[in-house]
């Protein structure tokens, strides 16, 4: 668990944070009946985004879509697509929306359910006869609903290294390797965020419809809704129309240091073709406002026809697993949910006595959120092109309060305070990590004893080999490590402490790892892996690797 606000929180935490500082007097009022006009709500939302941008001045761009009663009351871009350039973001700028794509995948299946081609509670094997998982019982029983609900029993982010960072694997290869990813918990017992099962859901769509996931989304969703600017795959996003990715790549660790542009296109760092059903879409505020309207109207389109039935809409809101629970609101925490749950492609919770349906998205260089308040027929989205999770927290929580006319927390002050506390802890942890390496005992064996091919049942091969580069005083020799299916994950492997080594990936956009070897019969035989940084993104699921020398 990160000691800062993790990507997991940005992705699927509640639409509001768990409490904050009391808000000083403002022009907004609280009433039991919301009599504000669309223009008043839009003006308040616009002012809030501008306040947040001023509080996080390094944030390049933000995009806002606000919908009420089926009408787009505000679609706007703020800031610039590229740091330091006069390239303004507007309502048509494309952003990687990552896991906000999940509720589109759920809607694809809803369409097929309405057509009688799929059943929510039918086993996946009905549609994919060869499908299996590392636990045969789960492989036999897992249903379409389960694939959309994060309750299969996998650990957080299990299997994500199959496609994160950008991998050379095809969609079919990811599906095949899913059979070997370890399942660490009981089936349907607990909530664990899992992209991998949405890949399975996408495969069901493809098998039943005869279309690729992206073609189904394009023809059955985008074309019918009128989302003419959005694309189902990042490789289709024109960099000249996109908010380019930004982040902090150190020193000393990832998510620390100065803000910097980390890619010349979205696809450079976010090519999820092989896991598109989990997070492939790039969208504009203009288009996503149309999607929010469809969800708030329970599948009804602007022309009165239906994308999916009202019955299917109810199923997609129905809670399937508890994410978290508490004793509910208090005077200090007026927004705390009694229960936060996951339905299908949306997190559903109570908030101030009403129902919220939310989701987030996180990619390298961008995080985002969608919030629906069905009882009020109001919803919004915020897309960003940097990894400022506390900014997203302030935006999402403040806009939720504005939408409900219940503004009583200063989310900017509270988020900046928590951000400062997290940064202090992260910097201290970085110093301790380096100090431990400087004082660490040397490995028990010569470096060439660790050379070889190391295989994990689900990821595949990791190669360690001797390497020398440079000349004279710049000459360096040592071990070089290479994840064979992930081009960005290759670099020096340095002694850290005893049988533990650490990577030094030249690509600073990526997360380093510790590798600990076990000695058997006078040579290393097995190894385990974990992330170096306490702030590591959960999709670097190094901890699930179990390496054996080939």
N, C-alpha and C positions, 0 to 999 in steps of 0.2 A: 504493500500500500504506500503510495506516495505521501510524503510529508507536506506536499503542496496540494492544491486542488487538482486532482488527477483528471486525465482524459475521460476516465470512466464517469466522473462527476459531470464533466461537460457533455457527455453523451446521453446519459440516462438518469441523472439525478432529477429530483422534483423540479418543477418549473420555477420554484423559488427556493432560496437558501433557508437554512434553519435559524432564522433570527437575525437581528441586526440592531443598529443604533436607532433611537427614536429620531424622527424627522422633524427638523425645525419648521416653523410656520411657513406655508407656501400659499399660492393662490388657489390650490386645489381644495375642494370641499368634499366631505363625505355625506352621502345621503342614502336613505334606504332604497329609494327608487332612482335609477340612473336616468336623468332627464337631459343629459348632455347631448349636444348635436354631434354628428360625425366630424364636423370641422373642429369642434372643441377637443374631442378625443385625439384626432390627428395632430392638432397643434401641441397638445401635451406630450404625445409620444415623440414627435419631432424634437421638441425642446429637450426631452430626456436623453435621446441619442446624442444630441450635440453636447450636453453636459458630460456624458460618459466619454465621448471622444476627447473633450478637453481634459478630463481627468487622466486619460491614458494617451498622451500626445504622440507616442510612438506607433500607435495602431494605424496602419495604412488606410484600410477601408472597412466600412460597415454597410450592409444592405438591410433595409427594413420593408416588410410588407405587412399591412394592417387591413383586416377585413371585418366588416360588420354587416349583418343581415344580407349576406351574399354580395355586398358591394365592396370594391377596393377603395378604402378611404385614404390610404397612403401607400405609395410604393416609391421608394427613394433610395439613392445611393449617397454615401458620405465618404469624404476623403479621396484617396487615390488608389488606382489599381496597382501601382508600382511605387515603392518608397522612393522619395526624392525626385519623382518625375511629375510633370504636369499632365497627368493622364487621369482625369476625374472618373470616379465610379458613379454610375447612375442606376436607374431602375431596370436597365436592360443588361447590366454587367453580369456575367456568369461567375458563380462561385461553386466550388466543390462542396456539396451538402452532405457527403458521406452517409452516415447512418440515418439521416432523415429519409433516405431512399427506402428504408425498411417498411414504412407504412405504404409505399407504392407497391412493393412486392406483395404485401398482404392484400392490397386491393386487387392485384392481378389474380390472385387465387380466389378472391371473393367473386370476381367475374366468372371464373370457371366453376365455382360452386353454384352460382345462379343458373349456369347452363347445364347443370347436372353432370359435369365431367369430373368433378372432384368433390370429396366430402371432407369437412374439417377433421372429423375424428376417425378417418380411415387410416390404417397404417401406411407409411411411406412405401412399403414393399408392394402395395397394391398397384402403384404406379411405376415404381423402380424395382422390379423383381430381384435384381442382383444386389440391392443395397444391403449393407451390413455395417456394424460398428464393433469396436473392440470388446464391448460387452454384448454378447449375442442376444440376451434377453431384451436389452434396450433396442437393439437393431430390429428385432421382430415387432416390438410393440410401439415404437415411436410413431406418432401420427403427424399429419400435416399441421394441426394446431400446435403440437409440441415444437415443431421446427421454427415457429414464429414467436415462441413464448419464453425462451431462455430457461427451460426447465428440464433439459435432457440429462443433466448431471455432469456435464463438462465443467472444468474449472474456468475462471475468468480468462477470456481471450484464448482459450485452448485452440490450437491449430492455426492461429493467425500467421505464424511464420511461413505457412504455405503460400501466402500471398502478400505479406507485409514484412519488410519493405518490398518494393516491386520485385516480383519473382518471374522466373521463366516458365512456370507451370501453366498448363492449359486448365480450363474449367473441368474437363473430364479427369485430368490428373489430380486436381484438388479433391474432387469427389471420391476418387479411388483411394487416396491417402487418408481420407476421413475414417476409413475402417480401422486405422491403427492408432488414432489419437486417443490417449488415455482418458477414461471417464473416472473422475475422482469422487463423485458424490452419488447419492441415491437418485434414481429416476423419479422426476416430478417432486422431489423433496424440497429443494431450495433453488433460489434464483442465482444464476451465474451467467453474466453477459457472454454471448457466444455468437460470433459472426458466422462460424462454420455451418451451423444448421440453417442459416438463411441461404447459403450456397446450395444446400439440399433442397430447400423450398424452391429456389430458382430452377433446379433440375426437374422438379415435378412440373412446373409451369411449361418448361420446354418439351418434356415428354408428352404431356397431355395435349398441348396446343399445336405441336409441330412447328412452333416458331422459336427462335432464340429468345432469351429473356429480353434483350435489348429491342428486338423487333416487336415483341409483344407490348412492351412498354410504349414504344413509339406509336404503333398503330392502334392499340386498344386503350391507351391512356392519353398520351400527349396529343395525338391528333384529334381525339374526341373532345378533350377538355379545351383545346385551343392553345396549348403550351408550345408555341412555335419557336421559342428562343432556347428552350432547354434541350439537353442531350443526355441520353442514357449512359454514355461512357465518356470518361475523361479524355480519351484520345480524340474524341470528336469536338472538344471544346477549343475554339479558336483562341490562341493566346492573346490576340489583339482585342478580343471582347471579354477577356477573363480577368478577374482579380487574382494576381499572381501570388504564390505562397510566400509567406514570411515567417520567421521564427528566431529564436535565440539559440545559438549553437556553441555557446561558451566563449572563452573559458570562464570557470573551470569545467563545468559540465553542461550537457544539453539542457535547454530551458533556462539557462543563465547567460549573462552577458548582454551585448547590444542587439537591438532588433536588426535583422538583415534579410534581404531577399534570398530565398533558398532555392529558387528554380526559375527557369525562363518560361515554363508552362506548367499547368496543373499536372498533366500526365507524367512529367519528369519525376515527380515524387509520389504520384497517386495514380498508378495504373492498376485498377482493380477489375480489369476485364474478367479475370478468373473468379472473382468474387463479387460481380456486379450487383447481384441481388441483395447483397449486404450493404452496399455503399457506393454504387457506381455513378449516380446522377450528378450532373452539374446544372444548376438552375439560376434563373434571374428572379428578382423580387416581383416583377410583373407577372411572370408565369406562376411562381409559387403562390401568389395571392389567389390565382384561379384554383389551384389545388386545395388551398385552405377552404375556399368557398364550397367546393365539392364535399370535402369531409364534414364541414359544418352543416351542409344540407343533406347529409346521410346518403350521398351517392347521386343526388339529383343534379343534372347539368343546367346551365343557364337557359337552355331552350325548353326545359321541362322534361326532357327525356332522362333516362337513368343510366349511369355508368355501372352501378351495382345496386342491389335492392336494399331497402330499409332494414330488412331482416339481417342481411350480411353486414350492414353498418353496425347494428347492435352487437353482433358477434365479435366484430373487431374492437369494440369498446369493452367487452366483457373480461373482467380480470381472470387470469389463469394461474398466477403465482404471486405470492407476496414478496415485494422487494424490501420493504422495511415497515416498521410500525412504531408508534409512540403513544403516550397518553393524550396526545392532541394539543390544541392551542392553549397557550397561557398568556397572561398579560404581557410578558416579555417576548413571547414567541407567538404572535397572533396568527402566523401562517403555517404553523407546524401541522403536518398531516397526521391523522389517526392511522391511516394505512396508505402506503404507496404500493401499487401493484403493477404488473406487466400484463397487458392483454395480447393483442397480435399486432406487432409493429408499432405499438404506442404504449407509453407508460400512463397509467390512470391513477389518480389520487384525489382525495378530498383537499380542498384549500379554502379556508375561510367559509366553510359551510357549503361550498359548491364543488362541482366536479371539473377537474382539469385533465386533459389528455395531452401529453407532451412527448417530444423526443429530441435528441440532440445528434450532432454529428461531429466527428473529429478526424481530420486528416493531417498529414504533415503540412504545416503552413496555413491551417484554417480550422475554425470550430464554429458551430452554428446551433440553432435551436428553433423548434416549432412548438407553439403553445396554442391549444384549442380550448375554449371555454364554451362547451356546447349549449349550456342553459341560457347563455346570453347571446348566442349566435355571433360570437366575436372570437377572433384568433389573430395571431401574428407570427412572423418569423424574423429572426435576425441571423444573417450570414456574415462571416468575417474572413479576412485573408491573413490572419496571424493566430498564434497559439496563446493569446492572452485570456486564460480561463477565468480570471477574476473580473475582467471586463465583461465577458459573456455573462457571468453571474449577476453583475450589476444591471446589465441591459435586460436580461430575461426576467429578473425579479421585479425591477422597477416597472417594466412594461406590463407585467402581469397585474401589478397593483393599479396602474393607470387604467387598464382595460376594465377592472372591476370597481374603479372609483373608491378604492380603499387604501390610499397612500398614507402610510404612517411609519415607514422605515427609510432611513437614508442608506440605500444600498451602495452608493459610491463610497461613503466614509467607511462603512463596515467592510466592504470588499478590499479597499486599499489597506486597511488595518490588517486583515487576514493575509493579504499578499505580502506585506512587509514582514510579518511573522514567519511566513513560509520561506521567504528569501533568506532571512537570517539563519534559519535551521539548515537550509540547503547549502549555503556557503560554508557553514561549520562542518557539515557532513563531508563536503568535498575536501577540506583540509585534512580531516581525519583519514579519509581514503588514501590520499597521497602519503601521509605520514606513516601509515601502516605498511605501505609498499616499501618505503625507504628503510624501515626497520625490520622488514620481513626476512625470515630465514631463507637460504637458497634452496632450490629443489634438491631432492635427494639423489637424483640421477643426472647424467649428462643430458644436454638438451636434445641430442639426437635420439634419445630413448623415447621421446614423445612424438617423434615424427611418424606419420602414417595416415591412413584413412580411418575415420571414426564414423560409425553409422548409427543413426537413430531410426527406429522402426517407422515413424510417421514422417519425419522431415526428410530423411535420406542421409547423404554423406557430407561430412565436414572434413576437409583435408588440412593437415599440418605438415609443412615442408620447410627445409632450410632455405634461407634466402640471404643474398648479399647484394647491396646496391651502393652506388656512389664510389668515389675514389678519394684517396688520401685521407685528410682529416675528416671528410664527410662520409667516409666509408662506414657502412653499418651492416652487421651480420647478426642473424638470429633466426627465430622461428616465425613463419608466416602462416596465418590461418585463413581458410577460405570456405564459406558456406556455398556449396556447389550450385544451389538453385537461386541464390540471392546475390546478384553482382555487387551490391553496395557493401555487403558484409564480408570484407576481406581486409586484413591488415596484420600488423605486427602482434605477436603473442609474447608478452613479457612475463618473466618470473615475478610473482607478487608476494607469496608467503608459503614456503614449503611446497606442497604439491598443488597449490593454487596459482594459476597464471591469470593475466588479464589481457584483453585485446586492446589495441590502439588503432581503431579504424581511421584511415586518412579522411574518409568522408564524414565530416563532423556533424552532418545531419542525422547520423545514425547513433544508436546506443551501444556502448561497450559492454562486455560481459566478462565475468569471472568463470574460469573453467578449472574444476578441481578433479585431479586424477586419483584413481585408486591403484595401488601397486599389487600385482599378483604374479607369482612365479618370477620374481626378479625384474619385472618390467610393468609399465602402466598397461592396464587391461580395460578399465572402464572409466567413465568421466561423467560428471554432472555439471550443469551450467546455471548461472543466474546473472541478473543484471548488476552492473556496477553502481549506477546512480539510484538514490532513494526516490527520485522523481521519475523513474523510467516509465514510459508508456506501457500500458498493460498488453498491447499487442505484440511486444517483444516477449513472447512467452518462452523465453530461454529455459525457465525452470521445469518445463515439461519434457525437455530433452534428456534422453538416457543413452549415452554414447558407449559403444563397444568397438574396440579395435577390430578392423576387418582383417 
